[in-house]
């Protein structure tokens, strides 16, 4: 059974930083495409960043240059380093692991609030 557990969310002032972590069990991240999504209240869930099994990354335009997705294969974890946070980054952030062409597994989400 696949389980993804996020951590690292919280309240931060504009311009601050947070590092989200996603620990996996039941799968090996290095063999999968992993991603971070986010969903603000009343809005759709958006893809924020992806990292493929080969290590290629891709980002939502609005976070390019501020967010970095990475993976620690030894720990079987994926991270999202978020710098220069803005109020519009406020959302619940979800870790995602692709399991098949049209299937995947989600974490429970972690709240990120950017406010002064």
C-alpha positions in Angstrom: 0.0 0.0 0.0 1.3 3.4 -1.0 1.5 6.1 1.6 2.7 9.7 1.2 3.2 11.9 4.2 3.8 15.6 3.9 5.3 17.9 6.5 6.9 21.3 6.8 3.9 23.6 6.2 3.1 26.6 8.4 2.7 30.3 8.7 5.4 32.5 7.2 5.7 36.2 6.4 5.9 37.4 2.8 9.5 37.0 1.6 10.1 34.1 3.9 11.0 30.5 3.2 9.6 27.0 3.9 10.7 23.6 3.0 8.1 20.9 2.5 8.9 17.3 2.8 7.2 14.2 1.5 8.1 10.7 2.8 7.0 7.7 0.8 6.3 4.1 1.7 5.2 1.4 -0.6 6.9 2.9 -3.6 10.4 4.0 -4.6 10.4 7.7 -5.6 13.5 7.4 -7.8 11.5 5.1 -10.1 8.5 7.4 -10.4 7.6 10.9 -11.4 6.7 12.9 -8.3 5.1 16.2 -8.0 3.8 18.9 -5.7 0.3 20.4 -6.2 -1.5 23.1 -4.3 -5.1 24.1 -3.8 -6.3 27.5 -2.5 -9.8 27.8 -1.0 -12.4 27.9 -3.7 -9.8 27.2 -6.5 -8.8 24.2 -8.5 -5.8 22.1 -7.6 -2.7 23.3 -9.6 0.5 21.5 -10.5 3.4 23.4 -8.9 6.4 21.3 -9.7 7.4 17.9 -11.0 10.5 15.7 -10.9 10.9 12.7 -13.1 12.7 9.5 -12.3 15.6 10.9 -14.3 15.7 14.0 -12.3 14.2 16.5 -14.8 12.2 19.2 -13.2 9.4 21.5 -14.3 7.6 24.4 -12.6 4.5 26.5 -12.6 5.4 29.8 -14.2 4.5 31.8 -11.1 7.0 29.9 -8.9 9.9 29.6 -11.3 13.1 31.0 -9.7 11.5 30.8 -6.2 10.6 27.1 -5.7 12.9 24.1 -6.1 11.8 20.5 -6.2 14.3 17.8 -5.2 14.6 14.2 -4.2 16.7 12.3 -1.7 16.9 8.7 -3.0 18.6 7.4 0.1 15.7 8.6 2.3 13.0 8.0 -0.4 11.8 11.6 0.1 10.8 14.5 -2.1 11.2 18.1 -1.1 9.9 21.5 -2.1 12.0 24.4 -1.1 10.0 27.6 -1.3 11.7 31.0 -1.1 10.5 34.6 -1.4 7.0 33.4 -0.5 4.0 35.6 -1.5 0.5 35.7 -0.1 -0.8 34.2 -3.3 1.3 31.1 -2.5 -1.1 30.4 0.4 -2.7 27.0 -0.2 -2.8 23.4 0.9 0.2 21.7 -0.7 -0.1 18.0 -1.7 2.6 15.5 -2.6 1.8 13.2 -5.6 3.5 10.1 -6.9 2.6 8.8 -10.4 1.8 5.1 -10.3 0.6 4.5 -13.8 -0.4 6.3 -17.0 -3.6 7.6 -15.4 -3.2 6.8 -11.7 -1.3 8.1 -8.8 -1.2 8.5 -5.0 -1.8 11.6 -2.9 -0.6 12.7 0.4 -3.0 14.2 3.0 -1.7 17.8 2.4 0.0 20.4 4.4 -1.2 24.0 4.9 1.1 26.9 3.9 -0.1 30.4 4.9 1.8 33.4 3.8 0.7 36.5 5.7 2.1 39.4 7.7 
